[in-house]
Amino acid sequence: MTPLSYAAWNGHEGISKMLLGWREVDPDKPNNDGRTPLSDAASDGQEGVVKILLGGGEVIHDKPDNDGKTPLSLAAGSGHNKVVALLQSRKVVAPCTI
């Protein structure tokens, strides 16, 4: 796990904010299972960290892990309804084709 994934999974909001402020930290860096910090926070119901990660605008909110599970499916499968609502409210912009 990356330091950000570990902080996200354990709900450490302050540490997550601090790490996101570092240029070297990639908020979408997956662990060996393909899970990103957002996936880790969502799967454990860490609503505050999910808000922080989504608020930065830099994370891919629907990136699947090695098993094809997205942060939304991980949160829903664990019954974390507030996290599900946060992820569902994320607007998806369709690519423009000209």
Backbone bond lengths (Angstrom), bond angles and torsions (degrees), N, CA, C in turn:
res aa  C-N    CA-C-N  psi(-1)  N-CA   C-N-CA  omega(-1)  CA-C   N-CA-C  phi
1 M - - - 1.462 - - 1.528 109.47 -
2 T 1.308 114.61 145.65 1.457 118.60 173.70 1.529 108.04 -79.71
3 P 1.323 117.83 162.15 1.466 118.96 176.52 1.530 112.48 -56.22
4 L 1.338 116.88 -39.16 1.463 119.45 179.28 1.525 110.98 -67.23
5 S 1.315 118.09 -40.16 1.471 120.31 177.54 1.522 110.76 -61.83
6 Y 1.318 115.91 -43.16 1.464 120.02 -179.95 1.526 110.71 -63.08
7 A 1.327 117.01 -44.65 1.463 120.98 178.89 1.533 110.50 -63.81
8 A 1.328 116.69 -42.32 1.468 121.09 -179.37 1.522 111.43 -64.21
9 W 1.312 116.63 -46.82 1.461 122.05 -178.78 1.522 111.87 -61.19
10 N 1.331 116.40 -34.16 1.456 120.86 -178.41 1.526 113.60 -94.04
11 G 1.323 117.54 3.07 1.458 121.11 175.23 1.516 115.29 75.27
12 H 1.319 117.37 24.17 1.465 121.04 -179.88 1.530 109.26 -84.37
13 E 1.330 115.36 89.10 1.463 120.90 -174.98 1.524 112.28 -64.68
14 G 1.322 117.44 -45.10 1.461 120.73 -178.53 1.521 112.30 -63.02
15 I 1.308 116.46 -43.57 1.468 120.60 178.62 1.526 109.87 -66.19
16 S 1.326 116.70 -39.75 1.466 119.91 178.50 1.523 110.74 -60.73
17 K 1.331 116.98 -45.47 1.466 120.82 178.07 1.525 110.89 -60.64
18 M 1.317 116.35 -44.33 1.452 120.61 -178.96 1.531 110.34 -61.45
19 L 1.324 116.70 -47.68 1.459 120.30 -178.64 1.527 112.01 -63.91
20 L 1.319 116.89 -37.21 1.462 120.14 178.93 1.523 111.96 -65.51
21 G 1.318 116.37 -21.53 1.458 120.66 177.85 1.517 113.68 -77.73
22 W 1.304 117.16 -10.21 1.465 121.82 179.79 1.518 109.65 -88.32
23 R 1.294 115.84 131.19 1.460 122.08 -178.84 1.531 112.13 -60.97
24 E 1.329 116.65 -31.78 1.461 121.09 -175.99 1.526 113.43 -75.55
25 V 1.311 117.83 -13.50 1.463 121.36 -175.35 1.527 110.24 -87.63
26 D 1.315 115.25 124.04 1.462 122.48 177.67 1.524 107.70 -98.13
27 P 1.346 118.35 111.52 1.465 120.33 -177.18 1.526 114.20 -67.76
28 D 1.316 117.59 -10.08 1.463 121.32 179.24 1.528 113.07 -110.40
29 K 1.330 117.88 10.47 1.462 119.84 -178.05 1.527 109.33 -69.15
30 P 1.333 116.28 120.87 1.470 119.35 -178.98 1.525 112.40 -81.55
31 N 1.335 115.00 156.78 1.461 120.31 173.06 1.537 107.65 -88.02
32 N 1.315 117.67 -169.52 1.469 121.27 -177.34 1.524 113.20 -63.74
33 D 1.335 117.40 -21.97 1.463 121.57 178.06 1.523 112.10 -91.79
34 G 1.331 116.45 2.08 1.459 120.60 -179.03 1.514 113.63 82.78
35 R 1.315 117.16 6.81 1.468 120.40 -179.45 1.528 110.22 -86.52
36 T 1.316 114.45 135.54 1.458 121.80 177.57 1.534 109.11 -91.31
37 P 1.331 117.24 169.88 1.467 118.80 174.88 1.537 112.46 -55.04
38 L 1.332 116.96 -37.47 1.469 119.71 178.00 1.523 110.61 -64.03
39 S 1.310 117.66 -40.94 1.465 121.27 177.24 1.522 110.81 -60.91
40 D 1.344 115.70 -43.98 1.465 119.77 -179.82 1.523 111.70 -63.66
41 A 1.331 116.69 -44.10 1.469 120.34 179.20 1.526 110.93 -65.59
42 A 1.335 116.94 -42.68 1.467 121.23 -178.28 1.524 111.63 -65.65
43 S 1.319 116.46 -41.84 1.463 119.59 -177.08 1.520 112.18 -67.36
44 D 1.325 116.83 -24.86 1.464 120.27 -179.81 1.529 112.37 -102.24
45 G 1.339 117.56 4.86 1.464 121.19 176.31 1.515 114.41 71.95
46 Q 1.312 117.03 28.47 1.469 121.32 -178.50 1.531 109.73 -84.22
47 E 1.332 114.99 78.91 1.461 122.56 -173.86 1.525 112.72 -55.94
48 G 1.326 117.28 -44.70 1.462 120.87 -178.55 1.514 112.74 -61.71
49 V 1.316 116.55 -42.41 1.463 120.43 179.36 1.523 110.30 -70.09
50 V 1.314 117.45 -38.25 1.469 120.47 176.94 1.522 109.21 -58.79
51 K 1.324 117.95 -44.32 1.469 121.70 178.28 1.521 110.64 -60.23
52 I 1.321 116.54 -42.90 1.470 120.84 179.81 1.521 110.36 -62.81
53 L 1.310 116.93 -47.53 1.462 120.68 -178.31 1.527 111.64 -64.94
54 L 1.313 117.57 -42.25 1.461 120.67 179.28 1.519 111.42 -70.73
55 G 1.323 116.54 -31.17 1.459 121.28 -178.20 1.516 113.60 -67.82
56 G 1.323 116.62 -24.60 1.456 119.88 179.81 1.516 113.39 -73.04
57 G 1.322 116.68 -19.46 1.451 121.26 178.18 1.514 115.08 71.91
58 E 1.330 117.21 4.02 1.460 119.82 -176.31 1.522 113.56 -102.22
59 V 1.306 118.69 -12.07 1.459 120.47 -175.25 1.529 111.46 -88.53
60 I 1.311 114.06 149.52 1.466 120.13 172.33 1.522 105.71 -86.60
61 H 1.327 116.77 109.99 1.462 120.93 -170.27 1.525 114.03 -75.90
62 D 1.317 117.87 -13.38 1.460 119.28 -177.31 1.532 112.47 -125.80
63 K 1.316 116.67 29.47 1.464 121.60 -178.95 1.534 110.03 -72.99
64 P 1.328 117.88 120.81 1.473 120.07 -179.77 1.530 111.88 -76.94
65 D 1.331 114.97 151.57 1.470 120.42 174.94 1.531 108.85 -86.09
66 N 1.311 117.14 -171.27 1.467 121.19 -177.51 1.524 113.10 -63.53
67 D 1.328 117.49 -21.60 1.470 121.78 177.93 1.521 112.30 -95.26
68 G 1.342 117.17 3.79 1.460 121.40 -179.89 1.512 114.56 83.85
69 K 1.343 117.25 8.51 1.466 120.75 -179.47 1.525 109.87 -88.67
70 T 1.332 115.15 132.27 1.457 121.56 178.13 1.530 109.57 -95.15
71 P 1.330 117.50 166.48 1.466 118.21 174.86 1.529 112.32 -54.00
72 L 1.335 117.01 -39.19 1.464 120.40 179.25 1.525 111.45 -63.46
73 S 1.312 117.69 -45.52 1.464 119.18 -178.98 1.528 111.36 -68.02
74 L 1.327 117.28 -33.81 1.465 120.39 177.27 1.526 111.03 -66.81
75 A 1.326 116.65 -43.02 1.466 120.34 179.09 1.522 110.86 -66.54
76 A 1.332 116.73 -43.88 1.468 120.68 -179.53 1.524 110.90 -64.79
77 G 1.318 116.99 -41.61 1.454 121.20 -179.68 1.515 113.54 -65.20
78 S 1.327 115.92 -23.01 1.465 120.78 179.12 1.521 112.39 -99.54
79 G 1.329 117.34 1.09 1.461 121.26 177.29 1.521 114.82 75.86
80 H 1.323 117.67 25.80 1.463 121.00 -179.80 1.532 109.21 -92.36
81 N 1.333 115.16 80.48 1.467 121.81 -171.84 1.519 113.99 -61.75
82 K 1.326 118.21 -37.46 1.465 119.71 -179.96 1.525 111.26 -67.31
83 V 1.310 116.64 -38.23 1.462 120.41 177.13 1.530 109.69 -68.32
84 V 1.313 117.22 -39.69 1.469 121.19 176.52 1.524 109.63 -57.54
85 A 1.325 116.96 -46.22 1.468 120.75 -179.88 1.530 111.19 -62.31
86 L 1.333 117.08 -40.32 1.470 120.19 178.07 1.525 110.99 -61.96
87 L 1.308 116.09 -45.28 1.461 120.00 -178.39 1.526 111.75 -69.77
88 Q 1.320 117.19 -35.85 1.464 120.35 178.55 1.525 111.74 -69.13
89 S 1.312 117.24 -27.76 1.460 120.32 -178.56 1.524 112.08 -77.94
90 R 1.312 116.60 -9.87 1.463 121.88 179.33 1.521 108.14 -66.72
91 K 1.322 117.16 120.97 1.457 120.51 -178.66 1.516 110.73 -76.08
92 V 1.308 114.79 135.42 1.453 121.08 176.51 1.525 107.49 -106.88
93 V 1.314 115.61 123.35 1.453 120.46 -179.63 1.525 108.32 -98.93
94 A 1.311 114.94 123.20 1.471 119.77 179.06 1.518 109.55 -72.78
95 P 1.322 117.34 143.41 1.456 119.49 178.25 1.520 111.39 -65.28
96 C 1.281 114.92 145.02 1.446 121.02 -179.90 1.526 109.28 -86.75
97 T 1.303 116.04 128.23 1.468 119.43 177.45 1.512 108.99 -113.95
98 I 1.289 114.62 124.29 1.480 119.54 -178.87 1.509 108.73 -123.04
